[in-house]
Amino acid sequence: SSVSTPAVLIYHAHTTENYHPAPTHQRGQPGGVVEVGAELAAVLEQRGIRAIHDRTVHDYPNYSEAFAHAVNTVNQLLRSNADVVAVLDLHRDALPQDYPDGYTTSEVDGQKVAKVLLVVGDVSNPYADQNLAFAEALRAKLNDLYPGVSRGIKVQHAVLNGHVHPNALTVFVGDYRDNTLEEARAAARMLGEAISRLLEEQRLPRPAPSQPGEGTR
């Protein structure tokens, strides 16, 4: 049987999100968060994983309809790409002012890096358990490779379109106030490395059991 190249679908329900010092949102245009998605896609491609990076603006002019618009985009892409093994909705956080400075920032080899939070929505989501299992595996891989970069996993009582795929996650890379675009892009490179390693491991062919006594007749 031919093995198709695994693909990862990256999209942005809140496509206009920016990082400090840019305005919080790019008016009706893809924001900095889309550049973070592009960085992630580039790393996956370098590692032999096909990246489908969708730049459709879903949160303008109606911010409240962003998730509904996004699910239509994702479903269309999944219908035409049967080999998608993971679906990531990439955001940046917007924490209240009372969080301490540096809350979403880590340091790896002397470089400042945005922290990554993995979120699973458990409303109207038959795949919630699988989404969570994928989040846990990805967090473990991030912790292995880049200790301190993961901000953990949050299960949110909300509809976050996890029902589109067993390996669907909402991923928050950094925070508007705390992180620059550069720090977020650095995190995306690490996330890409972790995802590619994880997918390699999950697709390893199982060794055939050795037959004792073969070739000794």
Residue pairs with C-beta under 8 A, 6 or more apart in sequence:
4 82
4 83
5 48
5 49
5 50
5 83
6 49
6 50
6 83
6 84
6 85
6 199
6 203
7 49
7 50
7 51
7 52
7 81
7 83
7 84
7 85
8 41
8 44
8 49
8 50
8 51
8 52
8 84
8 85
8 86
8 87
8 88
8 195
8 199
9 52
9 54
9 74
9 77
9 78
9 81
9 84
9 86
9 87
9 88
9 165
10 37
10 40
10 41
10 51
10 52
10 53
10 54
10 88
10 90
11 37
11 53
11 54
11 56
11 58
11 70
11 73
11 74
11 77
11 87
11 88
11 89
11 90
12 30
12 33
12 34
12 37
12 54
12 55
12 58
12 70
12 89
12 90
12 91
13 58
13 59
13 66
13 67
13 69
13 70
13 89
13 91
13 161
13 170
14 33
14 58
14 59
14 63
14 66
14 91
15 30
15 31
15 33
15 34
15 55
15 56
15 57
15 58
15 59
15 60
15 66
16 25
16 26
16 27
16 28
16 29
16 30
16 31
16 57
16 59
16 60
17 24
17 25
17 26
17 31
17 32
17 33
17 59
17 91
17 92
17 176
18 24
18 25
18 26
18 31
18 32
18 33
18 92
18 176
18 181
19 32
19 33
19 92
19 174
19 176
19 179
19 180
19 181
19 183
19 184
20 176
20 177
20 178
20 179
20 180
22 31
22 32
22 181
24 94
24 176
25 31
25 59
25 60
26 32
27 60
28 57
28 60
28 61
29 57
30 55
30 57
32 92
32 181
32 184
33 90
33 91
33 92
33 173
33 184
34 55
35 181
35 185
36 90
36 92
36 173
36 181
36 184
36 185
36 187
36 188
37 53
37 55
37 90
37 188
38 53
39 185
39 188
39 189
39 192
40 51
40 53
40 88
40 90
40 188
40 189
40 191
40 192
40 195
41 51
41 53
41 192
42 51
42 192
43 188
43 189
43 191
43 192
43 193
43 196
44 50
44 51
44 192
44 195
44 196
45 51
47 192
47 193
47 196
48 196
49 195
49 196
49 199
50 83
52 77
52 81
52 84
54 73
54 74
54 77
56 69
56 70
56 73
58 65
58 66
58 67
58 69
58 70
58 73
59 66
59 69
62 69
67 159
67 160
67 161
70 89
70 161
71 161
71 164
74 87
74 161
74 164
75 164
77 84
78 84
78 87
78 164
78 165
84 165
85 167
85 199
86 134
86 165
86 167
86 168
86 169
86 195
86 199
87 164
87 165
87 167
87 168
87 169
88 168
88 169
88 170
88 171
89 160
89 161
89 168
89 169
89 170
89 171
90 171
90 173
91 170
91 171
91 172
91 173
92 114
92 172
92 173
92 174
92 175
92 176
92 179
92 184
93 104
93 117
93 172
93 174
93 175
93 176
94 175
94 176
94 177
95 103
95 104
95 175
95 176
95 177
95 178
97 177
99 175
99 178
101 178
102 178
103 175
103 178
104 114
104 115
104 117
104 151
104 174
104 175
104 178
104 179
105 112
105 113
105 114
105 115
105 174
105 178
105 179
105 183
106 112
106 113
106 114
106 115
106 146
106 148
106 149
107 113
107 148
108 146
108 148
108 149
108 186
108 190
111 186
112 183
112 186
113 146
113 149
113 183
113 186
113 187
113 190
114 173
114 174
114 175
114 178
114 179
114 183
114 184
114 186
114 187
115 148
115 149
115 150
115 151
115 174
115 187
116 142
116 149
116 150
116 151
116 171
116 172
116 173
116 174
116 187
116 190
116 191
117 150
117 151
117 152
117 153
117 154
117 171
117 172
118 135
118 138
118 139
118 150
118 152
118 153
118 154
118 169
118 170
118 171
118 172
119 135
119 153
119 154
119 155
119 156
119 160
119 169
119 170
119 171
119 172
120 128
120 131
120 132
120 135
120 153
120 154
120 155
120 156
120 160
120 162
120 169
120 170
121 128
121 155
121 156
121 157
121 158
121 159
121 160
121 161
121 162
121 170
122 128
122 155
122 156
122 157
122 162
123 157
123 158
123 159
124 159
124 163
125 131
125 159
125 160
125 162
125 163
126 163
127 162
127 163
127 165
127 166
127 168
128 155
128 162
130 166
130 167
131 162
131 166
131 167
131 168
131 169
132 153
132 155
134 166
134 167
134 168
134 169
135 153
135 169
136 153
137 198
137 202
138 169
138 194
138 195
138 198
139 150
139 152
139 153
141 194
141 195
141 197
141 198
142 149
142 150
142 190
142 191
142 194
143 150
145 190
145 193
145 194
145 197
146 190
146 194
149 187
149 190
151 172
156 170
160 170
161 168
161 170
162 168
162 169
162 170
171 191
173 184
173 187
173 188
173 191
174 183
174 184
174 187
